[in-house]
Amino acid sequence: MDQHKEVFLQEAYELIEELEVALLALEEKPQNVGLIDRVFRALHTLKGSGAMFGFDDIAFVAHEIETAFDLVRDGRMAITSELINLTLQARDIISEMLVADTDGHENLSERARGIMAAIQAMLPTEDTVQKTENQSDRGEKDNITVEKDETIFRIRFAPHQDIFRNGTNPLLLLDELGGMGKMSIAAHAENIPELTDFDAEDCYLFWDIVLTTQHDQNTIKDVFIFVEDDCDLDIRPIELPGDGYLQPGVHHKRIGEILVERGDVSDDDIRDVLKQKKQFGEHLVEAKKTSPSRINSAVMEQEHVKNILQKRQKDLTGSSIRVDAQKLDTLVNLVGELVTVQARLTQKSTMENDPDLVGIAEEVERLTAELRDTTMSVRMLPIGSTFATLQRLVRDLARELGKEVQFTTDGGETELDKNIIEKLKDPLVHIIRNSIDHGIELPHDREANQKNRKGNIHISATHSGANVIITISDDGKGLDVNRIRQKAIDRGIISPETAMPENEIYGLIFEAGFSTANAVTGVSGRGVGMDVVKKSIESLRGTIDVRSKRGDGLEIVLKLPLTLAIIDGLMVKIDGGDFILPLTAVEECVELRDNDLKMAIKRKIMNIRGEVLPYVRLRELFGSNGNQEHIEQVVVVESNGDRFGLGVDRVVGQLQTVIKSIGYVYKDIKGTSGATILGDGSVALILDILDITQLSEEKNKKGEKNEVERS
């Protein structure tokens, strides 16, 4: 494919994603001018670029929709649900055209022509246009809102000298301001008296604050609502040059301009100082026109505004480049090989015991770690783009099922490895579909249960150490424990006599072929989906947990590693073999001796500082032979919220681990999630903590069953 056309296709896919996000947001806020402009810009760019690179069909479709939104921008046409629906359908048509790569709008499908005809039919006639314009002239456009941008405020907070006596701590007010945006602050100490006149119960300081925030002036003033009578407060926005961006020949304000605006000096003072040749600030201080702290405060404001303007200019012009995903994967693989070579160098330097070689090895290890972290960060992407694609799914499926659903997200800026994000989309789709179909009730049923007729699905992402926690929750009817249990009995998954705790019963929904639906629909009911979700999450070395309360909704928690390529591991030895435990799962290392060891081996439990934990002896689990030592090292790990001890022969230490596939032949072997190459060229298996616990439980149950049969 032509290189320029390939660039257009990449940009076009981004534009149609932006178009979808903006349309879904506009459906919620139809009077938002900023969202209308986002839709129009996306359509306009698609039309122009499509025509330039020979995609005439895309240009034609985009032009028809652009015409409608141009009328919307001019106030001559209203945003309606029908217009949003047709534009979303047209967006899907454009996506199909990008794949088909057709030339000329004579090849448009009947569906595309139908959408274009429907949009043209919505365009107002001259009479309607005139009527709408007259309405607009009467002020009905006053309801239109504009997206809120950041504003820079200058704040002078001068507490009265006796403010401490009523129990007020000014620092808490400053902390609250700092939580509203990017803040720079300068303290003025010029009023502090000599020590002989100093009173520890008096406040002598005052502050200048520069705050960049999306909040308005009244919201900022509310921070000081309880101390208005105990302070002098001045809050005013800072006027930026031009449109708020650095332009050629336009600069941020000078120190003198800032001081005059604040009222710290007069214009005459500035003119007097400019006649001399010393630095401007020095002259003002020497002439006793102002104090050093006020000069420093003005410099602080100047730097703050300068940094904000530079950031906006950087965002405007763009500072990123496109890199082919395959090149990134190659780079990560090369860094992985470098980590392996670095391990060999470290091992060699230790064996040679050469101080110079050891120093070189340590420096290479430091640089390799930095290169590894930098490379992995390049492949990290915010998960918000995936959340945005789910918005359309929720909208369309809710309409199809006759339900009203609000979809909210949180933590979209949380970053994950791009490979994990790509593999995570399908499990999230399955979970969301099940929430809408099985969880959220019909509007009249929700009202009958004293709920809001519109259901809510919320998805959030947060960092937790070297993992990301993704939580999908809804406020539907939740899971019915008795119904799940009965279905499991009917299908022979469990026996009627089996006693199971509630959380284990919830886990049955992940069994293959399991479904509580009364009938098969186009959405669900066939018993496929949730078992695939569990397998997909486990293939990503993640865990899945279900929490529910009947009538109050469902919460599914996914715990995923940040990356699948390189991890920090703990190397252990078992019967002469090398094994790796993911360091994120390791909590501590302890020792068992003599009687404590014998008791742990016999009872499969161990006591650590009064806490009883399950104990798994890996030598026995792996069927290894060898003499039992009097001392055994135990690695305490955590999995799915449970702690247990893994008995090993020896803990070697921490190791950067490059994860390698162990091949198709060994893919069904439980207990391992991959392998890594050590510095001496040997292979160490990476243990899967979750599999280890399951294998241990199965072995214990089998042993108990054999004992019962023998007795």
Disulfide bonds with the S-S distance in Angstrom:
none
